[in-house]
Amino acid sequence: MRIVGVDDGTFHPNKKVRQCTLLVAVLFHNLRISGVRVGRIEVDGRDANKVLTSVLKGLRYEMVMLSGITFGGFNVVDIGTLSKDLHKPIIAITGERPNNDAVRRALREHFVDWKDRWRMIRSAGKIYSYAPLRKEPRLYFEVKGATAVFAKKAIRSTATISRLPEPIRVAGILARGLSSPAQIRIP
């Protein structure tokens, strides 16, 4: 199966300067890296869906695994829209249960368009939990374009080195490595 894992790079919060960070997509085919694509998103921006769609254009894959639904701070991915646009299942996976009350408070405090961002987060749907490896903490995920049972099987089949699926784990390593220590800025 061809699976794309996506994670974002590092950035240093600074409200005085518009910033970007990297969005790294790693294509795995049978648990081997088959390709890497890199895009740039604005920190706390609204371009994650657009950049992801562009980065994935022309790739052959069956599903996308995201490291959560927010990248570059609060640049929220609308996973329902992304799934429809790509015609692929989208699984957003995190290592800790999302604290949506804290997220909503932060959005209200810092963003004029907080209602739109909150709508995208809420529309991601039910948060499921799953422990792909024995004696390891649970993962939490939301899924669009497939069932929770399908998502659990996909997570389990790709969680070979750690509880995190390899496509996401490797995307995170590459994103952090490619974006540190230099900071990417929008001119």
PEBEL-V7252 format. One record per pair of residues at least 24 apart in sequence whose ideal C-beta (glycine too) atoms are under 6 Angstrom apart, sorted by the first residue. I is the first residue (numbers start at 1). J is the second residue. D is the distance in whole Angstrom. If there is no record, write none. Layout:
i->I j->J d->D
i->I j->J d->D
//
This chain:
i->1 j->62 d->5
i->2 j->29 d->5
i->2 j->60 d->6
i->2 j->61 d->4
i->2 j->62 d->5
i->3 j->28 d->5
i->3 j->63 d->5
i->3 j->167 d->5
i->4 j->61 d->5
i->4 j->64 d->5
i->5 j->65 d->5
i->5 j->167 d->2
i->5 j->168 d->4
i->5 j->171 d->4
i->6 j->66 d->5
i->6 j->171 d->6
i->7 j->67 d->4
i->7 j->171 d->4
i->7 j->172 d->4
i->7 j->175 d->5
i->8 j->71 d->4
i->8 j->72 d->5
i->8 j->175 d->6
i->9 j->175 d->4
i->9 j->179 d->3
i->10 j->176 d->6
i->10 j->179 d->5
i->10 j->180 d->5
i->11 j->43 d->5
i->12 j->183 d->6
i->18 j->186 d->5
i->19 j->43 d->4
i->19 j->185 d->6
i->20 j->184 d->5
i->20 j->186 d->5
i->21 j->72 d->5
i->21 j->179 d->6
i->22 j->175 d->5
i->22 j->178 d->6
i->22 j->179 d->5
i->23 j->51 d->6
i->23 j->71 d->6
i->24 j->171 d->5
i->24 j->174 d->5
i->24 j->175 d->4
i->25 j->55 d->5
i->26 j->167 d->6
i->26 j->170 d->5
i->26 j->171 d->4
i->27 j->59 d->6
i->28 j->167 d->5
i->31 j->166 d->6
i->41 j->71 d->6
i->41 j->72 d->5
i->41 j->75 d->5
i->43 j->72 d->4
i->43 j->73 d->5
i->44 j->73 d->4
i->44 j->74 d->5
i->45 j->75 d->5
i->48 j->75 d->4
i->48 j->77 d->5
i->49 j->77 d->6
i->49 j->78 d->6
i->49 j->82 d->6
i->53 j->85 d->6
i->63 j->88 d->6
i->63 j->89 d->4
i->64 j->88 d->6
i->64 j->90 d->5
i->65 j->91 d->5
i->65 j->165 d->5
i->65 j->167 d->5
i->65 j->168 d->5
i->66 j->92 d->4
i->67 j->168 d->5
i->67 j->172 d->6
i->68 j->92 d->6
i->68 j->94 d->5
i->69 j->124 d->5
i->76 j->117 d->5
i->76 j->120 d->5
i->78 j->120 d->4
i->79 j->124 d->5
i->79 j->144 d->5
i->80 j->123 d->5
i->80 j->144 d->5
i->83 j->144 d->4
i->83 j->145 d->4
i->89 j->145 d->4
i->89 j->146 d->4
i->90 j->144 d->5
i->90 j->145 d->6
i->91 j->141 d->6
i->91 j->143 d->5
i->91 j->151 d->5
i->92 j->142 d->5
i->93 j->139 d->6
i->93 j->141 d->5
i->94 j->140 d->5
i->97 j->140 d->5
i->132 j->156 d->5
i->132 j->159 d->4
i->132 j->163 d->6
i->133 j->159 d->6
i->133 j->163 d->5
i->136 j->163 d->4
i->139 j->163 d->6
//
